[in-house]
Amino acid sequence: MRSLPRYLACLIAFAFPISLGAAGLGPIRVSSYLGQPLVAEAEITSLQPKEFESIIVRMAPLENFKAANVPYTPLVRQVRLEPVKRADGTALLRITTVSAVNEPSLELLVDFNWPNGRLLQKYSILLDPAR
């Protein structure tokens, strides 16, 4: 009988979505190559009107990297995250570095906050050699 409360809690949790229309980050699209400064974008999805102005995006703290077993390399500190809005209203997260990225792979843990929630998003970026 001890499992009945757990069963009911799980049933309730799955029966009602925690957040309808929650904002999120789509897949990453990289437009730079190995040996160049990083240039990438990810679409910000399902934002409610006027939420864009309240978005806070930053690299997750070191503790979150450790908890998620994501390596926190010196390159991570060089990454810049900027929410931008295109003329057509599409919201994007621009991910860049000033200096060239000479490692073929990079893992990021992005801390994405908006008025109605928070999301930690892991991105694994693979850079192809320049053509």
QUIZI-V410807 format. One record per pair of residues at least 12 apart in sequence whose ideal C-beta (glycine too) atoms are under 10 Angstrom apart, sorted by sequence separation. I is the first residue (numbers start at 1). J is the second residue. D is the distance in Angstrom with one decimal. If there is no record, write none. Layout:
# QUIZI-V410807
I/J/D
I/J/D
This chain:
# QUIZI-V410807
28/40/5.3
29/41/5.4
30/42/10.0
60/72/9.2
81/93/6.2
82/94/4.6
109/121/7.4
110/122/7.8
28/41/7.3
29/42/7.2
44/57/8.5
59/72/9.0
81/94/7.4
82/95/8.1
95/108/7.3
108/121/8.3
109/122/5.4
110/123/6.6
27/41/9.9
28/42/4.7
29/43/8.5
62/76/9.2
80/94/7.9
81/95/5.9
82/96/7.5
108/122/7.1
109/123/7.9
26/41/9.2
27/42/6.6
28/43/9.4
42/57/9.9
80/95/7.4
81/96/8.3
95/110/8.1
107/122/6.8
108/123/4.6
26/42/5.4
27/43/8.0
60/76/9.4
79/95/6.3
80/96/5.0
107/123/7.1
108/124/8.1
25/42/4.9
26/43/3.9
59/76/6.2
79/96/7.4
80/97/6.8
93/110/7.3
106/123/8.3
107/124/5.3
108/125/6.9
24/42/9.6
25/43/7.4
26/44/7.6
59/77/7.8
78/96/9.3
79/97/5.7
80/98/7.5
106/124/7.7
107/125/7.4
24/43/9.1
25/44/6.2
26/45/5.4
59/78/10.0
78/97/4.8
79/98/9.8
93/112/7.6
105/124/6.8
106/125/4.6
24/44/7.5
25/45/7.1
26/46/9.8
59/79/6.2
77/97/9.9
78/98/6.8
105/125/6.6
106/126/8.3
23/44/6.4
24/45/4.8
58/79/10.0
59/80/9.2
76/97/9.9
78/99/6.1
104/125/9.4
105/126/5.3
106/127/7.4
23/45/6.6
24/46/6.0
59/81/6.6
75/97/7.4
79/101/9.3
103/125/9.5
104/126/6.6
105/127/7.2
22/45/9.0
23/46/5.2
24/47/9.1
58/81/6.3
78/101/8.5
104/127/5.5
21/45/9.8
22/46/6.2
23/47/4.9
57/81/4.7
75/99/8.7
101/125/8.5
103/127/7.6
104/128/8.3
21/46/5.4
22/47/9.6
23/48/7.7
56/81/9.9
57/82/7.5
102/127/9.0
104/129/8.2
20/46/9.4
21/47/8.8
22/48/9.7
57/83/5.5
75/101/6.6
101/127/6.0
19/46/9.7
21/48/6.6
56/83/8.6
75/102/8.8
79/106/8.0
81/108/8.6
23/51/6.6
55/83/4.8
75/103/6.4
78/106/10.0
93/121/9.0
95/123/7.7
23/52/9.4
74/103/10.0
79/108/6.3
81/110/6.4
83/112/8.9
53/83/9.4
55/85/9.9
73/103/7.6
76/106/7.6
81/111/9.0
93/123/9.6
95/125/8.1
52/83/6.9
75/106/6.0
76/107/8.1
79/110/9.1
81/112/8.9
83/114/9.6
23/55/7.9
25/57/8.7
52/84/9.5
53/85/9.4
75/107/9.8
76/108/6.6
52/85/5.9
73/106/7.4
75/108/9.4
76/109/8.3
71/105/9.9
73/107/8.1
71/106/9.3
72/107/9.0
73/108/9.9
47/83/9.7
55/91/7.8
57/93/5.9
59/95/10.0
71/107/6.1
72/108/9.9
38/75/8.7
52/89/9.1
57/94/9.6
70/107/5.0
72/109/8.4
47/85/9.7
55/93/8.7
57/95/9.5
69/107/9.8
70/108/7.8
71/109/9.9
40/79/9.5
42/81/9.7
44/83/6.5
52/91/5.4
68/107/9.2
70/109/5.0
38/78/8.5
44/84/9.2
49/89/10.0
51/91/8.8
37/78/9.2
38/79/7.0
41/82/10.0
44/85/9.0
68/109/5.8
38/80/9.0
47/89/9.8
65/107/8.6
67/109/9.3
37/80/9.9
41/84/8.3
43/86/9.9
65/108/9.3
66/109/10.0
47/91/5.7
65/109/5.4
79/123/9.9
41/86/9.9
45/90/9.8
46/91/9.8
64/109/5.7
44/90/8.4
45/91/8.2
64/110/10.0
79/125/9.6
43/90/6.7
44/91/3.9
62/109/9.7
64/111/7.0
43/91/7.1
44/92/6.3
60/108/8.4
61/109/9.0
41/90/9.9
43/92/5.8
44/93/5.8
59/108/6.9
60/109/4.1
42/92/6.9
43/93/7.8
59/109/7.0
60/110/6.6
61/111/7.4
70/120/9.8
41/92/4.8
42/93/4.7
59/110/6.7
60/111/4.3
40/92/10.0
41/93/6.7
42/94/8.7
58/110/7.7
59/111/6.8
60/112/9.3
68/120/7.2
70/122/6.1
40/93/8.8
41/94/5.6
42/95/7.0
57/110/6.4
58/111/5.2
67/120/9.3
69/122/9.8
70/123/9.6
40/94/7.7
41/95/6.9
57/111/7.2
58/112/8.6
68/122/6.4
70/124/9.1
39/94/8.0
40/95/4.3
41/96/9.4
56/111/8.1
57/112/5.3
58/113/8.3
65/120/9.9
39/95/7.8
40/96/7.5
56/112/7.9
57/113/7.4
64/120/6.1
38/95/6.5
39/96/5.6
40/97/9.6
55/112/7.4
56/113/4.4
57/114/9.2
65/122/9.6
38/96/5.7
39/97/8.5
55/113/7.1
56/114/7.7
64/122/9.8
37/96/6.5
38/97/4.3
54/113/8.4
55/114/5.3
56/115/9.8
37/97/5.0
38/98/9.3
54/114/6.1
55/115/8.7
60/120/5.7
36/97/9.2
37/98/6.1
38/99/9.0
53/114/10.0
54/115/4.9
60/121/8.9
37/99/6.3
38/100/8.6
39/101/9.9
52/114/8.4
53/115/9.5
54/116/9.4
56/118/9.2
57/119/9.8
60/122/9.0
29/92/9.4
32/95/10.0
36/99/9.7
37/100/5.8
38/101/5.0
51/114/5.2
32/96/8.6
36/100/5.6
37/101/7.0
51/115/5.7
57/121/9.6
28/93/8.6
30/95/8.6
32/97/8.8
35/100/5.4
36/101/7.0
50/115/8.7
51/116/7.4
26/92/9.0
29/95/9.7
34/100/8.5
35/101/7.5
36/102/9.5
40/106/9.6
48/114/8.4
51/117/9.8
25/92/9.6
26/93/8.9
28/95/7.1
33/100/9.6
34/101/6.8
35/102/6.0
47/114/6.9
48/115/8.1
23/91/8.7
25/93/6.1
32/100/9.0
33/101/8.9
34/102/6.9
38/106/7.4
40/108/9.4
42/110/8.3
44/112/7.9
46/114/9.8
47/115/9.7
48/116/7.3
32/101/7.5
34/103/8.0
47/116/9.7
34/104/5.8
38/108/9.8
42/112/9.6
44/114/8.6
30/101/9.9
34/105/9.7
30/106/9.7
42/121/7.9
28/108/8.6
42/123/7.2
28/110/9.6
40/123/8.2
25/110/6.7
40/125/6.6
25/112/5.9
38/125/7.4
40/127/9.6
24/112/7.9
23/112/7.5
38/127/7.7
23/113/9.4
24/114/9.6
23/114/4.8
36/127/8.2
22/114/8.7
23/115/9.1
34/126/9.2
35/127/8.2
23/116/7.4
24/117/9.1
28/121/9.2
30/123/9.7
32/125/9.6
34/127/4.2
22/116/7.2
23/117/6.6
25/119/6.8
33/127/6.1
34/128/6.4
35/129/7.5
36/130/6.7
21/116/8.5
22/117/5.6
23/118/9.7
24/119/6.1
26/121/9.6
28/123/5.0
30/125/5.9
32/127/7.0
33/128/5.7
34/129/5.0
35/130/5.9
20/116/9.8
22/118/9.9
23/119/7.4
25/121/4.7
27/123/8.7
28/124/8.5
30/126/7.7
32/128/9.3
33/129/6.4
34/130/6.5
19/116/6.8
22/119/7.8
24/121/7.7
28/125/6.4
30/127/6.7
33/130/4.1
19/117/5.8
25/123/8.2
30/128/8.3
32/130/9.0
33/131/7.4
18/117/8.9
